Amino acid sequence: MTPDLTGAVWRKSTRSDNNGGACVEVADNLPAVVAVRDSKDRQGPVLSFTTSQWTDFVQGVKAGMLDA
């Protein structure tokens, strides 16, 4: 099932550079879903996660369990 991304407010990762490099955008203002996309391909595919999955992922990265 594809989530409804109407109203998504996208923000660029603080880890992204401003030189056209590896840029990831996240929309975390939607109910029950967090969406992630490549800022260089805004019309391209979007990954979606439940808020719980996203929280687990972020906590794992912060704890050094995953490579960022």
mmCIF file of the N, C-alpha and C atoms, coordinates in Angstrom:
data_MODEL
# 
_entry.id   MODEL 
# 
loop_
_atom_site.group_PDB 
_atom_site.id 
_atom_site.type_symbol 
_atom_site.label_atom_id 
_atom_site.label_alt_id 
_atom_site.label_comp_id 
_atom_site.label_asym_id 
_atom_site.label_entity_id 
_atom_site.label_seq_id 
_atom_site.pdbx_PDB_ins_code 
_atom_site.Cartn_x 
_atom_site.Cartn_y 
_atom_site.Cartn_z 
_atom_site.occupancy 
_atom_site.B_iso_or_equiv 
_atom_site.pdbx_formal_charge 
_atom_site.auth_seq_id 
_atom_site.auth_comp_id 
_atom_site.auth_asym_id 
_atom_site.auth_atom_id 
_atom_site.pdbx_PDB_model_num 
ATOM 1   N N  . MET A 1 1  ? 0.839  -1.186 0.000  1.00 0.00 ? 1  MET A N  1 
ATOM 2   C CA . MET A 1 1  ? 0.000  0.000  0.000  1.00 0.00 ? 1  MET A CA 1 
ATOM 3   C C  . MET A 1 1  ? 0.883  1.249  0.000  1.00 0.00 ? 1  MET A C  1 
ATOM 4   N N  . THR A 1 2  ? 0.636  2.135  -0.901 1.00 0.00 ? 2  THR A N  1 
ATOM 5   C CA . THR A 1 2  ? 1.395  3.370  -1.011 1.00 0.00 ? 2  THR A CA 1 
ATOM 6   C C  . THR A 1 2  ? 0.797  4.430  -0.089 1.00 0.00 ? 2  THR A C  1 
ATOM 7   N N  . PRO A 1 3  ? 1.603  5.028  0.774  1.00 0.00 ? 3  PRO A N  1 
ATOM 8   C CA . PRO A 1 3  ? 1.062  6.044  1.677  1.00 0.00 ? 3  PRO A CA 1 
ATOM 9   C C  . PRO A 1 3  ? 0.699  7.317  0.929  1.00 0.00 ? 3  PRO A C  1 
ATOM 10  N N  . ASP A 1 4  ? -0.271 8.035  1.461  1.00 0.00 ? 4  ASP A N  1 
ATOM 11  C CA . ASP A 1 4  ? -0.672 9.323  0.898  1.00 0.00 ? 4  ASP A CA 1 
ATOM 12  C C  . ASP A 1 4  ? 0.338  10.372 1.354  1.00 0.00 ? 4  ASP A C  1 
ATOM 13  N N  . LEU A 1 5  ? 1.098  10.898 0.423  1.00 0.00 ? 5  LEU A N  1 
ATOM 14  C CA . LEU A 1 5  ? 2.123  11.885 0.755  1.00 0.00 ? 5  LEU A CA 1 
ATOM 15  C C  . LEU A 1 5  ? 1.664  13.319 0.552  1.00 0.00 ? 5  LEU A C  1 
ATOM 16  N N  . THR A 1 6  ? 0.354  13.489 0.317  1.00 0.00 ? 6  THR A N  1 
ATOM 17  C CA . THR A 1 6  ? -0.194 14.833 0.196  1.00 0.00 ? 6  THR A CA 1 
ATOM 18  C C  . THR A 1 6  ? 0.070  15.576 1.501  1.00 0.00 ? 6  THR A C  1 
ATOM 19  N N  . GLY A 1 7  ? 0.629  16.729 1.406  1.00 0.00 ? 7  GLY A N  1 
ATOM 20  C CA . GLY A 1 7  ? 0.915  17.523 2.598  1.00 0.00 ? 7  GLY A CA 1 
ATOM 21  C C  . GLY A 1 7  ? 2.264  17.230 3.222  1.00 0.00 ? 7  GLY A C  1 
ATOM 22  N N  . ALA A 1 8  ? 3.053  16.357 2.586  1.00 0.00 ? 8  ALA A N  1 
ATOM 23  C CA . ALA A 1 8  ? 4.376  16.051 3.128  1.00 0.00 ? 8  ALA A CA 1 
ATOM 24  C C  . ALA A 1 8  ? 5.245  17.300 3.121  1.00 0.00 ? 8  ALA A C  1 
ATOM 25  N N  . VAL A 1 9  ? 5.908  17.546 4.219  1.00 0.00 ? 9  VAL A N  1 
ATOM 26  C CA . VAL A 1 9  ? 6.863  18.645 4.327  1.00 0.00 ? 9  VAL A CA 1 
ATOM 27  C C  . VAL A 1 9  ? 8.244  17.999 4.375  1.00 0.00 ? 9  VAL A C  1 
ATOM 28  N N  . TRP A 1 10 ? 8.988  18.196 3.291  1.00 0.00 ? 10 TRP A N  1 
ATOM 29  C CA . TRP A 1 10 ? 10.287 17.565 3.141  1.00 0.00 ? 10 TRP A CA 1 
ATOM 30  C C  . TRP A 1 10 ? 11.379 18.454 3.714  1.00 0.00 ? 10 TRP A C  1 
ATOM 31  N N  . ARG A 1 11 ? 12.316 17.837 4.413  1.00 0.00 ? 11 ARG A N  1 
ATOM 32  C CA . ARG A 1 11 ? 13.482 18.574 4.916  1.00 0.00 ? 11 ARG A CA 1 
ATOM 33  C C  . ARG A 1 11 ? 14.736 17.768 4.601  1.00 0.00 ? 11 ARG A C  1 
ATOM 34  N N  . LYS A 1 12 ? 15.787 18.485 4.285  1.00 0.00 ? 12 LYS A N  1 
ATOM 35  C CA . LYS A 1 12 ? 17.044 17.831 3.911  1.00 0.00 ? 12 LYS A CA 1 
ATOM 36  C C  . LYS A 1 12 ? 17.795 17.403 5.162  1.00 0.00 ? 12 LYS A C  1 
ATOM 37  N N  . SER A 1 13 ? 18.427 16.265 5.083  1.00 0.00 ? 13 SER A N  1 
ATOM 38  C CA . SER A 1 13 ? 19.234 15.756 6.177  1.00 0.00 ? 13 SER A CA 1 
ATOM 39  C C  . SER A 1 13 ? 20.329 16.750 6.527  1.00 0.00 ? 13 SER A C  1 
ATOM 40  N N  . THR A 1 14 ? 20.617 16.880 7.807  1.00 0.00 ? 14 THR A N  1 
ATOM 41  C CA . THR A 1 14 ? 21.713 17.757 8.232  1.00 0.00 ? 14 THR A CA 1 
ATOM 42  C C  . THR A 1 14 ? 23.059 17.192 7.806  1.00 0.00 ? 14 THR A C  1 
ATOM 43  N N  . ARG A 1 15 ? 23.094 15.923 7.432  1.00 0.00 ? 15 ARG A N  1 
ATOM 44  C CA . ARG A 1 15 ? 24.328 15.292 6.958  1.00 0.00 ? 15 ARG A CA 1 
ATOM 45  C C  . ARG A 1 15 ? 24.568 15.542 5.468  1.00 0.00 ? 15 ARG A C  1 
ATOM 46  N N  . SER A 1 16 ? 23.603 16.093 4.780  1.00 0.00 ? 16 SER A N  1 
ATOM 47  C CA . SER A 1 16 ? 23.744 16.362 3.351  1.00 0.00 ? 16 SER A CA 1 
ATOM 48  C C  . SER A 1 16 ? 24.590 17.593 3.139  1.00 0.00 ? 16 SER A C  1 
ATOM 49  N N  . ASP A 1 17 ? 25.362 17.572 2.050  1.00 0.00 ? 17 ASP A N  1 
ATOM 50  C CA . ASP A 1 17 ? 26.152 18.761 1.745  1.00 0.00 ? 17 ASP A CA 1 
ATOM 51  C C  . ASP A 1 17 ? 25.388 19.639 0.749  1.00 0.00 ? 17 ASP A C  1 
ATOM 52  N N  . ASN A 1 18 ? 25.912 20.805 0.491  1.00 0.00 ? 18 ASN A N  1 
ATOM 53  C CA . ASN A 1 18 ? 25.250 21.746 -0.415 1.00 0.00 ? 18 ASN A CA 1 
ATOM 54  C C  . ASN A 1 18 ? 25.876 21.744 -1.805 1.00 0.00 ? 18 ASN A C  1 
ATOM 55  N N  . ASN A 1 19 ? 26.674 20.741 -2.109 1.00 0.00 ? 19 ASN A N  1 
ATOM 56  C CA . ASN A 1 19 ? 27.376 20.696 -3.387 1.00 0.00 ? 19 ASN A CA 1 
ATOM 57  C C  . ASN A 1 19 ? 26.798 19.642 -4.321 1.00 0.00 ? 19 ASN A C  1 
ATOM 58  N N  . GLY A 1 20 ? 25.536 19.291 -4.135 1.00 0.00 ? 20 GLY A N  1 
ATOM 59  C CA . GLY A 1 20 ? 24.921 18.300 -5.001 1.00 0.00 ? 20 GLY A CA 1 
ATOM 60  C C  . GLY A 1 20 ? 25.308 16.876 -4.661 1.00 0.00 ? 20 GLY A C  1 
ATOM 61  N N  . GLY A 1 21 ? 25.855 16.692 -3.471 1.00 0.00 ? 21 GLY A N  1 
ATOM 62  C CA . GLY A 1 21 ? 26.301 15.363 -3.046 1.00 0.00 ? 21 GLY A CA 1 
ATOM 63  C C  . GLY A 1 21 ? 25.153 14.506 -2.540 1.00 0.00 ? 21 GLY A C  1 
ATOM 64  N N  . ALA A 1 22 ? 25.475 13.630 -1.636 1.00 0.00 ? 22 ALA A N  1 
ATOM 65  C CA . ALA A 1 22 ? 24.508 12.673 -1.096 1.00 0.00 ? 22 ALA A CA 1 
ATOM 66  C C  . ALA A 1 22 ? 23.454 13.402 -0.264 1.00 0.00 ? 22 ALA A C  1 
ATOM 67  N N  . CYS A 1 23 ? 22.303 13.618 -0.853 1.00 0.00 ? 23 CYS A N  1 
ATOM 68  C CA . CYS A 1 23 ? 21.247 14.366 -0.185 1.00 0.00 ? 23 CYS A CA 1 
ATOM 69  C C  . CYS A 1 23 ? 20.017 13.490 0.028  1.00 0.00 ? 23 CYS A C  1 
ATOM 70  N N  . VAL A 1 24 ? 19.600 13.426 1.257  1.00 0.00 ? 24 VAL A N  1 
ATOM 71  C CA . VAL A 1 24 ? 18.413 12.668 1.617  1.00 0.00 ? 24 VAL A CA 1 
ATOM 72  C C  . VAL A 1 24 ? 17.416 13.638 2.217  1.00 0.00 ? 24 VAL A C  1 
ATOM 73  N N  . GLU A 1 25 ? 16.156 13.509 1.828  1.00 0.00 ? 25 GLU A N  1 
ATOM 74  C CA . GLU A 1 25 ? 15.099 14.325 2.408  1.00 0.00 ? 25 GLU A CA 1 
ATOM 75  C C  . GLU A 1 25 ? 14.130 13.414 3.155  1.00 0.00 ? 25 GLU A C  1 
ATOM 76  N N  . VAL A 1 26 ? 13.630 13.931 4.270  1.00 0.00 ? 26 VAL A N  1 
ATOM 77  C CA . VAL A 1 26 ? 12.714 13.178 5.118  1.00 0.00 ? 26 VAL A CA 1 
ATOM 78  C C  . VAL A 1 26 ? 11.456 14.011 5.333  1.00 0.00 ? 26 VAL A C  1 
ATOM 79  N N  . ALA A 1 27 ? 10.314 13.349 5.270  1.00 0.00 ? 27 ALA A N  1 
ATOM 80  C CA . ALA A 1 27 ? 9.033  13.975 5.629  1.00 0.00 ? 27 ALA A CA 1 
ATOM 81  C C  . ALA A 1 27 ? 8.506  13.197 6.830  1.00 0.00 ? 27 ALA A C  1 
ATOM 82  N N  . ASP A 1 28 ? 8.520  13.855 7.982  1.00 0.00 ? 28 ASP A N  1 
ATOM 83  C CA . ASP A 1 28 ? 8.067  13.174 9.191  1.00 0.00 ? 28 ASP A CA 1 
ATOM 84  C C  . ASP A 1 28 ? 6.874  13.875 9.843  1.00 0.00 ? 28 ASP A C  1 
ATOM 85  N N  . ASN A 1 29 ? 6.161  14.636 9.031  1.00 0.00 ? 29 ASN A N  1 
ATOM 86  C CA . ASN A 1 29 ? 4.995  15.355 9.537  1.00 0.00 ? 29 ASN A CA 1 
ATOM 87  C C  . ASN A 1 29 ? 3.672  14.642 9.233  1.00 0.00 ? 29 ASN A C  1 
ATOM 88  N N  . LEU A 1 30 ? 3.739  13.472 8.639  1.00 0.00 ? 30 LEU A N  1 
ATOM 89  C CA . LEU A 1 30 ? 2.524  12.752 8.256  1.00 0.00 ? 30 LEU A CA 1 
ATOM 90  C C  . LEU A 1 30 ? 2.102  11.782 9.355  1.00 0.00 ? 30 LEU A C  1 
ATOM 91  N N  . PRO A 1 31 ? 0.799  11.519 9.487  1.00 0.00 ? 31 PRO A N  1 
ATOM 92  C CA . PRO A 1 31 ? 0.356  10.589 10.519 1.00 0.00 ? 31 PRO A CA 1 
ATOM 93  C C  . PRO A 1 31 ? 0.805  9.158  10.219 1.00 0.00 ? 31 PRO A C  1 
ATOM 94  N N  . ALA A 1 32 ? 1.510  8.562  11.163 1.00 0.00 ? 32 ALA A N  1 
ATOM 95  C CA . ALA A 1 32 ? 1.877  7.142  11.147 1.00 0.00 ? 32 ALA A CA 1 
ATOM 96  C C  . ALA A 1 32 ? 2.851  6.724  10.054 1.00 0.00 ? 32 ALA A C  1 
ATOM 97  N N  . VAL A 1 33 ? 3.466  7.672  9.351  1.00 0.00 ? 33 VAL A N  1 
ATOM 98  C CA . VAL A 1 33 ? 4.420  7.299  8.308  1.00 0.00 ? 33 VAL A CA 1 
ATOM 99  C C  . VAL A 1 33 ? 5.546  8.337  8.233  1.00 0.00 ? 33 VAL A C  1 
ATOM 100 N N  . VAL A 1 34 ? 6.752  7.841  7.955  1.00 0.00 ? 34 VAL A N  1 
ATOM 101 C CA . VAL A 1 34 ? 7.900  8.701  7.681  1.00 0.00 ? 34 VAL A CA 1 
ATOM 102 C C  . VAL A 1 34 ? 8.365  8.335  6.279  1.00 0.00 ? 34 VAL A C  1 
ATOM 103 N N  . ALA A 1 35 ? 8.523  9.338  5.428  1.00 0.00 ? 35 ALA A N  1 
ATOM 104 C CA . ALA A 1 35 ? 8.915  9.107  4.037  1.00 0.00 ? 35 ALA A CA 1 
ATOM 105 C C  . ALA A 1 35 ? 10.334 9.634  3.816  1.00 0.00 ? 35 ALA A C  1 
ATOM 106 N N  . VAL A 1 36 ? 11.090 8.930  2.977  1.00 0.00 ? 36 VAL A N  1 
ATOM 107 C CA . VAL A 1 36 ? 12.479 9.291  2.684  1.00 0.00 ? 36 VAL A CA 1 
ATOM 108 C C  . VAL A 1 36 ? 12.662 9.254  1.171  1.00 0.00 ? 36 VAL A C  1 
ATOM 109 N N  . ARG A 1 37 ? 13.346 10.265 0.630  1.00 0.00 ? 37 ARG A N  1 
ATOM 110 C CA . ARG A 1 37 ? 13.606 10.308 -0.816 1.00 0.00 ? 37 ARG A CA 1 
ATOM 111 C C  . ARG A 1 37 ? 14.969 10.937 -1.086 1.00 0.00 ? 37 ARG A C  1 
ATOM 112 N N  . ASP A 1 38 ? 15.417 10.772 -2.306 1.00 0.00 ? 38 ASP A N  1 
ATOM 113 C CA . ASP A 1 38 ? 16.658 11.368 -2.790 1.00 0.00 ? 38 ASP A CA 1 
ATOM 114 C C  . ASP A 1 38 ? 16.320 12.769 -3.283 1.00 0.00 ? 38 ASP A C  1 
ATOM 115 N N  . SER A 1 39 ? 16.981 13.780 -2.749 1.00 0.00 ? 39 SER A N  1 
ATOM 116 C CA . SER A 1 39 ? 16.653 15.156 -3.130 1.00 0.00 ? 39 SER A CA 1 
ATOM 117 C C  . SER A 1 39 ? 17.011 15.460 -4.578 1.00 0.00 ? 39 SER A C  1 
ATOM 118 N N  . LYS A 1 40 ? 17.884 14.661 -5.178 1.00 0.00 ? 40 LYS A N  1 
ATOM 119 C CA . LYS A 1 40 ? 18.248 14.883 -6.580 1.00 0.00 ? 40 LYS A CA 1 
ATOM 120 C C  . LYS A 1 40 ? 17.227 14.274 -7.534 1.00 0.00 ? 40 LYS A C  1 
ATOM 121 N N  . ASP A 1 41 ? 16.309 13.465 -7.002 1.00 0.00 ? 41 ASP A N  1 
ATOM 122 C CA . ASP A 1 41 ? 15.282 12.810 -7.822 1.00 0.00 ? 41 ASP A CA 1 
ATOM 123 C C  . ASP A 1 41 ? 13.946 12.887 -7.083 1.00 0.00 ? 41 ASP A C  1 
ATOM 124 N N  . ARG A 1 42 ? 13.444 14.080 -6.934 1.00 0.00 ? 42 ARG A N  1 
ATOM 125 C CA . ARG A 1 42 ? 12.235 14.314 -6.134 1.00 0.00 ? 42 ARG A CA 1 
ATOM 126 C C  . ARG A 1 42 ? 10.977 13.660 -6.696 1.00 0.00 ? 42 ARG A C  1 
ATOM 127 N N  . GLN A 1 43 ? 10.991 13.320 -7.962 1.00 0.00 ? 43 GLN A N  1 
ATOM 128 C CA . GLN A 1 43 ? 9.852  12.625 -8.559 1.00 0.00 ? 43 GLN A CA 1 
ATOM 129 C C  . GLN A 1 43 ? 10.055 11.116 -8.554 1.00 0.00 ? 43 GLN A C  1 
ATOM 130 N N  . GLY A 1 44 ? 11.202 10.693 -8.065 1.00 0.00 ? 44 GLY A N  1 
ATOM 131 C CA . GLY A 1 44 ? 11.554 9.276  -8.054 1.00 0.00 ? 44 GLY A CA 1 
ATOM 132 C C  . GLY A 1 44 ? 10.915 8.531  -6.896 1.00 0.00 ? 44 GLY A C  1 
ATOM 133 N N  . PRO A 1 45 ? 11.416 7.351  -6.630 1.00 0.00 ? 45 PRO A N  1 
ATOM 134 C CA . PRO A 1 45 ? 10.827 6.496  -5.600 1.00 0.00 ? 45 PRO A CA 1 
ATOM 135 C C  . PRO A 1 45 ? 10.983 7.089  -4.199 1.00 0.00 ? 45 PRO A C  1 
ATOM 136 N N  . VAL A 1 46 ? 10.056 6.714  -3.342 1.00 0.00 ? 46 VAL A N  1 
ATOM 137 C CA . VAL A 1 46 ? 10.055 7.138  -1.941 1.00 0.00 ? 46 VAL A CA 1 
ATOM 138 C C  . VAL A 1 46 ? 10.008 5.889  -1.078 1.00 0.00 ? 46 VAL A C  1 
ATOM 139 N N  . LEU A 1 47 ? 10.863 5.852  -0.081 1.00 0.00 ? 47 LEU A N  1 
ATOM 140 C CA . LEU A 1 47 ? 10.802 4.783  0.905  1.00 0.00 ? 47 LEU A CA 1 
ATOM 141 C C  . LEU A 1 47 ? 9.884  5.258  2.028  1.00 0.00 ? 47 LEU A C  1 
ATOM 142 N N  . SER A 1 48 ? 9.051  4.371  2.541  1.00 0.00 ? 48 SER A N  1 
ATOM 143 C CA . SER A 1 48 ? 8.187  4.768  3.650  1.00 0.00 ? 48 SER A CA 1 
ATOM 144 C C  . SER A 1 48 ? 8.326  3.769  4.788  1.00 0.00 ? 48 SER A C  1 
ATOM 145 N N  . PHE A 1 49 ? 8.257  4.306  5.993  1.00 0.00 ? 49 PHE A N  1 
ATOM 146 C CA . PHE A 1 49 ? 8.417  3.533  7.215  1.00 0.00 ? 49 PHE A CA 1 
ATOM 147 C C  . PHE A 1 49 ? 7.323  3.922  8.194  1.00 0.00 ? 49 PHE A C  1 
ATOM 148 N N  . THR A 1 50 ? 6.953  2.998  9.064  1.00 0.00 ? 50 THR A N  1 
ATOM 149 C CA . THR A 1 50 ? 6.072  3.393  10.160 1.00 0.00 ? 50 THR A CA 1 
ATOM 150 C C  . THR A 1 50 ? 6.901  4.274  11.090 1.00 0.00 ? 50 THR A C  1 
ATOM 151 N N  . THR A 1 51 ? 6.244  5.056  11.903 1.00 0.00 ? 51 THR A N  1 
ATOM 152 C CA . THR A 1 51 ? 6.984  5.910  12.833 1.00 0.00 ? 51 THR A CA 1 
ATOM 153 C C  . THR A 1 51 ? 7.823  5.062  13.790 1.00 0.00 ? 51 THR A C  1 
ATOM 154 N N  . SER A 1 52 ? 7.324  3.904  14.158 1.00 0.00 ? 52 SER A N  1 
ATOM 155 C CA . SER A 1 52 ? 8.055  3.000  15.042 1.00 0.00 ? 52 SER A CA 1 
ATOM 156 C C  . SER A 1 52 ? 9.322  2.471  14.362 1.00 0.00 ? 52 SER A C  1 
ATOM 157 N N  . GLN A 1 53 ? 9.201  2.063  13.109 1.00 0.00 ? 53 GLN A N  1 
ATOM 158 C CA . GLN A 1 53 ? 10.370 1.588  12.362 1.00 0.00 ? 53 GLN A CA 1 
ATOM 159 C C  . GLN A 1 53 ? 11.418 2.686  12.233 1.00 0.00 ? 53 GLN A C  1 
ATOM 160 N N  . TRP A 1 54 ? 10.972 3.893  11.934 1.00 0.00 ? 54 TRP A N  1 
ATOM 161 C CA . TRP A 1 54 ? 11.898 5.016  11.761 1.00 0.00 ? 54 TRP A CA 1 
ATOM 162 C C  . TRP A 1 54 ? 12.613 5.329  13.078 1.00 0.00 ? 54 TRP A C  1 
ATOM 163 N N  . THR A 1 55 ? 11.864 5.335  14.173 1.00 0.00 ? 55 THR A N  1 
ATOM 164 C CA . THR A 1 55 ? 12.456 5.591  15.484 1.00 0.00 ? 55 THR A CA 1 
ATOM 165 C C  . THR A 1 55 ? 13.509 4.539  15.809 1.00 0.00 ? 55 THR A C  1 
ATOM 166 N N  . ASP A 1 56 ? 13.189 3.276  15.548 1.00 0.00 ? 56 ASP A N  1 
ATOM 167 C CA . ASP A 1 56 ? 14.154 2.200  15.790 1.00 0.00 ? 56 ASP A CA 1 
ATOM 168 C C  . ASP A 1 56 ? 15.409 2.380  14.937 1.00 0.00 ? 56 ASP A C  1 
ATOM 169 N N  . PHE A 1 57 ? 15.241 2.749  13.677 1.00 0.00 ? 57 PHE A N  1 
ATOM 170 C CA . PHE A 1 57 ? 16.369 2.970  12.779 1.00 0.00 ? 57 PHE A CA 1 
ATOM 171 C C  . PHE A 1 57 ? 17.258 4.109  13.293 1.00 0.00 ? 57 PHE A C  1 
ATOM 172 N N  . VAL A 1 58 ? 16.656 5.239  13.614 1.00 0.00 ? 58 VAL A N  1 
ATOM 173 C CA . VAL A 1 58 ? 17.419 6.403  14.083 1.00 0.00 ? 58 VAL A CA 1 
ATOM 174 C C  . VAL A 1 58 ? 18.145 6.077  15.389 1.00 0.00 ? 58 VAL A C  1 
ATOM 175 N N  . GLN A 1 59 ? 17.471 5.410  16.306 1.00 0.00 ? 59 GLN A N  1 
ATOM 176 C CA . GLN A 1 59 ? 18.120 5.038  17.568 1.00 0.00 ? 59 GLN A CA 1 
ATOM 177 C C  . GLN A 1 59 ? 19.280 4.078  17.325 1.00 0.00 ? 59 GLN A C  1 
ATOM 178 N N  . GLY A 1 60 ? 19.116 3.154  16.381 1.00 0.00 ? 60 GLY A N  1 
ATOM 179 C CA . GLY A 1 60 ? 20.197 2.232  16.048 1.00 0.00 ? 60 GLY A CA 1 
ATOM 180 C C  . GLY A 1 60 ? 21.397 2.941  15.474 1.00 0.00 ? 60 GLY A C  1 
ATOM 181 N N  . VAL A 1 61 ? 21.173 3.929  14.608 1.00 0.00 ? 61 VAL A N  1 
ATOM 182 C CA . VAL A 1 61 ? 22.282 4.707  14.046 1.00 0.00 ? 61 VAL A CA 1 
ATOM 183 C C  . VAL A 1 61 ? 22.986 5.484  15.147 1.00 0.00 ? 61 VAL A C  1 
ATOM 184 N N  . LYS A 1 62 ? 22.206 6.136  15.999 1.00 0.00 ? 62 LYS A N  1 
ATOM 185 C CA . LYS A 1 62 ? 22.809 6.922  17.090 1.00 0.00 ? 62 LYS A CA 1 
ATOM 186 C C  . LYS A 1 62 ? 23.604 6.051  18.058 1.00 0.00 ? 62 LYS A C  1 
ATOM 187 N N  . ALA A 1 63 ? 23.176 4.816  18.252 1.00 0.00 ? 63 ALA A N  1 
ATOM 188 C CA . ALA A 1 63 ? 23.858 3.905  19.168 1.00 0.00 ? 63 ALA A CA 1 
ATOM 189 C C  . ALA A 1 63 ? 25.057 3.219  18.506 1.00 0.00 ? 63 ALA A C  1 
ATOM 190 N N  . GLY A 1 64 ? 25.282 3.504  17.218 1.00 0.00 ? 64 GLY A N  1 
ATOM 191 C CA . GLY A 1 64 ? 26.413 2.917  16.509 1.00 0.00 ? 64 GLY A CA 1 
ATOM 192 C C  . GLY A 1 64 ? 26.143 1.495  16.035 1.00 0.00 ? 64 GLY A C  1 
ATOM 193 N N  . MET A 1 65 ? 24.884 1.085  16.035 1.00 0.00 ? 65 MET A N  1 
ATOM 194 C CA . MET A 1 65 ? 24.536 -0.265 15.613 1.00 0.00 ? 65 MET A CA 1 
ATOM 195 C C  . MET A 1 65 ? 24.484 -0.373 14.094 1.00 0.00 ? 65 MET A C  1 
ATOM 196 N N  . LEU A 1 66 ? 24.336 0.760  13.415 1.00 0.00 ? 66 LEU A N  1 
ATOM 197 C CA . LEU A 1 66 ? 24.240 0.803  11.953 1.00 0.00 ? 66 LEU A CA 1 
ATOM 198 C C  . LEU A 1 66 ? 25.179 1.874  11.444 1.00 0.00 ? 66 LEU A C  1 
ATOM 199 N N  . ASP A 1 67 ? 25.691 1.700  10.261 1.00 0.00 ? 67 ASP A N  1 
ATOM 200 C CA . ASP A 1 67 ? 26.501 2.755  9.642  1.00 0.00 ? 67 ASP A CA 1 
ATOM 201 C C  . ASP A 1 67 ? 25.567 3.782  9.052  1.00 0.00 ? 67 ASP A C  1 
ATOM 202 N N  . ALA A 1 68 ? 25.835 5.038  9.317  1.00 0.00 ? 68 ALA A N  1 
ATOM 203 C CA . ALA A 1 68 ? 25.004 6.132  8.803  1.00 0.00 ? 68 ALA A CA 1 
ATOM 204 C C  . ALA A 1 68 ? 25.381 6.442  7.378  1.00 0.00 ? 68 ALA A C  1 
# 
